[in-house]
């Protein structure tokens, strides 16, 4: 029953995404759209792909840092390999959960624990959730600071968007500050899940150096992503100010994560159309930007496919016959 429900949910998500794409593409001037993509400057696109691929190494290092408190001591190269393999799996899964499941599988397989596979897998999931939480938090921080620093851009968006951004930026700070109180209550609950949440939260709360390092790495990666948006704009021959890229891309990235379509398809393109349209970018160029960005993500995932093949061959070569 659960599998049927999940299948129906995925079909609904696919329908939502394809429906949104159909509406967006229906309104385009196709000749102008094709011309925009066909005349894109490949040099800028190649630079953007290289920047994204290298930037993902930073996120793998961030994950490695956040996996240390739960007890994972794997070499850094393994975290980088598993992260890229997860990116490859994301290409074929209806959500990023497919890539996360791959990372949990490889990290758990490489770590034999007296606590058992289930406990190890739980700690691996915690490390991935912490990694995603840090990434999301920094996205909101960048957007909130940019909206405050450039009030002219802030006026382009509804108040609900601005306030939601500010609140989302403040909540993680409040949650971190409130953990001692929440942690004491969790410690009093005699349930294994509550105890695990307490232990894992306590592990991170006692390591502000790890959290600070993860935040800095996340900031560096997201600024690379912002730079990539400027490169894409240069490739498609329109001007995208750095100041506006700092506002629009974090918000688009967050919107694309909403679980209403498969891998953000349709939502992402609509976000580009809305946010770039605020500064007068033509719909054809806005949608083309989202297509180029998606192509960069897919190409980087294919690099993960190469890592997957090489890692599997290495594992087979060293396994006992």
N, C-alpha and C positions, 0 to 999 in steps of 0.2 A: 504493500500500500504506500509506504514511504517513497519507494522508488518511482511509483506511478505519479505521486504528487510532485516529486522533484522534476520528473520528466515534463509534466504539464507546466510547471513554473518556468522551466527553460524554454519551452515552446512559446509561452506568453512573452517572455523577455525577448526572444528572437523576433516575435511579431511586432512588439513595441519598437525595437531598434530598426527593423526594416521599414516599418511604417513611417517612422520619423525621417529616415533617409529618403524614402520616396517623396515625402512632402518637401523636404529641403531641395532635392535635386530637380523636382518638377518646376520649381520657381527660377532655376538658373538659366542664364544664357549659355547654352551648351557650347556654342562655337567659341565664346570668350573663355569659358572654363577650360576647354581642351587646349586652347592656345596658351593660356596661363601655365598649365602644367607642362606642355610640350616645350615651352621656351624657358623653363626654369634653369637657373644657373647651377650646373652640376657640381661645380667647385664648392659652392656654399652648402649644398646638400651633403656632399661627402664630408666636409668639415663638421657639419652637424651630426652626422652618423658617428664619426670618430669620437667627437666630444661625448655623445650619449653612451657609447660603448665603454669608454674610459670612465665616465662618471658612474657607471654601474659597479665598477670595482670599488668605488667609495662606499656604495650602499652595502656591498658584500662585507667590507671591513666594518661598517657600522653594525651589521648583524653579528659578526664575530665578536665584537665588543660586548654586545648585549647578551650573547650566549655564554659569556664567561661566568657571570654571577650564578646562573642555574647549573653550572658545573661542566660545561662543555669546553674541553681543552684541545680540540682538534686544531691542526695546523691551519694557518690563514689561507693557504692555497686550496684547502678543501672547502672552506666557506665560499671562496670565490667560484670554485667549480660548481658547487651545489646551487649557488645563486643563479649562475648562468643556465644551469640545467633546468631550474625552476622557470626561468624566462622562456625556455624552449617549450616546456610543458604548457605554459600559459597560452601558447598559440593554438592549442588544440582543445582547451578546456573552456566551458561556458563562463568561467570567471577566474579570477586570480587564485581561487582556492585550489585549482589544479596544480599550479606551480608551487603553492605552499605545501600541498600534500607531498609533492616530489621532494622538496627540501627536508620535510620531516622524515620521509622514508630514508633518504641518504644519510642524514645526520644521525638518525637512530641506528641504522645499520652499521655505521662506522664506530658506534660507541656501545660496547658491551658493558652492561651495568649489573651490579649485584641486586639493584632495585627492580630489575625486570624491564622488559621492553615497553610495557604500557606506561610506566613511570617516566622512562626516558623520553618516550614520545610526547608525554604531557609537558615535560620541561622544554622540549624542542618547540612545541606549539607556543608556549609562553614566550620564548625568545623571539619567535616570528611576530606574535602579537605586539610585543614591546617594540620591535623594529618598525612595524606599520604605524603604531601609535606615535612614535617619535617623528616619523616622516610626515604624517598628517598634521601633527602639531606645528612643525616648522613651516609647512605650507600656509597654515592660517596666520602664523606670526608674520611671515613675509607679506601676505596680502593686507593684514591689518596695519602694519607699519607703513606700507606703501599708500594705503588709503588715507592715513593720517598725514603723511608727508606731502601728498599731492592732492589737496582738497578739491582741485579742479576736476580731477578724475572721479573722485568720490561722488560728486554731484551728478555724474552720468548714470548712477545706479539707484534703484529704489532703496528707501531706508531699510527695508527688511533685509536686503542683501548685506548692507553695511553693518547693521546691528548683529546679524547672524555671524558675520565674520569676526567682529570684535568679541562676541560672547564665546565663540569657539576658540579664540586665541587665549582667552583668560581662563577657561575651564580647566585645562591641564595643569596650569600653575596652582589653581585652587585645590585641585585633586591631590597634587604632590604635597602641598602644605597640610592638607587634612588627613594624610595617610596615618600619622601616629594615632589619631583618634579612631579612624576606621579600622586600622590594624588591631588595636586593642579589642574592638568588638568582634572582629573576625577570629581572634585567638580564643575567645570564649565559646565560639560555636563548635560543638563536637560533631563535626562532619568533615570527611576527608577532603572534599572540594574546598571548604572554607579554610582548612589548614594549609592546603597547597597554595591558595590565593594569598594567604597571609605570609607564608614562607617566601614565595616568589616576590611579592610586593616589598617585603622587608629587605630581601636581597638587593633590590634596585634602590630602595630608599636609603640604604646604608652605603651606597656607592655613587655619590653625586659626581665623582670624577668620571665614571663610566657614562652616566647620563649626559654630562657636559660634553664629553668627547663625541658621543653619538649625535648630539644636537649640532655640533660644529661640522661633522661630516655630512649630516643631512642638509645643513645650510649650504655647504659647498656644492653638493649635488643639485639642489634645487636652483641655485644660481646658475649652474651650468645649463639646466633645463631652460631657464629664462633666456640665457644667451642663445640657446638653440632656436628659440622662437624668433629672435632677431635675425639670426642667420637664415631661417626659412623665409622671413619677410624679404630679406635681401635677395634670396634666390628667386622669389616671385615678383620682384621689382615693385615693392611698396614699402613705405616707411612705417616702421614700428618703433616708437621711442622706448628706450630702456625703461623709463619711468612707468610707462603704461604696461609694458610686458611684466613688470613686477606685480602689477595689480591683476591683470587678466589671466595670466597662465596659472598661478596657484588656484584661483577660483575655478577655472575650467578643469583642472586636474582633479579637484575635489568633486565637482559635479559629475565628471565621467566615472567616478567610483560608486555613484548611487546604484543600488542593485535593482534597477528597473529595466535594464537591457543587458545583452550579453557583451561583456568586455567594454561597456560604455558606448557601443556602436549606436549612432544616431544622437545620443546625448552629447557626446564629445563634439560632433560636427555642429550641432545646434548651439553649443557653448561658444565655439569659435565664431559662428555667424553673429550671435548676439553681442559678444564682447568686442570683437573687432569692428562690428557695425557701429558701435558707439563712437568710434573715432573716424568714421567715414570710409572704411575699407569696403570695397565692393563685395557683394555676396560670392561672386566667382572666386575672388582671391582669398576670401575668408575660408570657404570650404576647401579650396586647394591647399591652404595651409594645414588644415586638419588632416587631409589625405597624405601630405608629405610627412607630417608628424607620425601618423600611423605607420607609414612605410618604414620610417626610421626605427620605430619600436619593433616592427616585425623583422626587419633585417637584423637587428641586434639579437632578437630571439633566435634567429637562425644561427648566429654565432654560438648561442647556447647549445644548439643542436650538434655543432661540431665538438664542443666540449663534452657533451653527453656521449658521443661515439668514442672519443679518445679516452674518456674516463672509464667507460665500460670495457674497452679493450685492455686498458691498464689493469683493471680489476681482475679480468679473466687471466691475464698473463701471470699475475702473482698469486692466484688462488691455487690451492693444492690440487693436484690431479687425482 
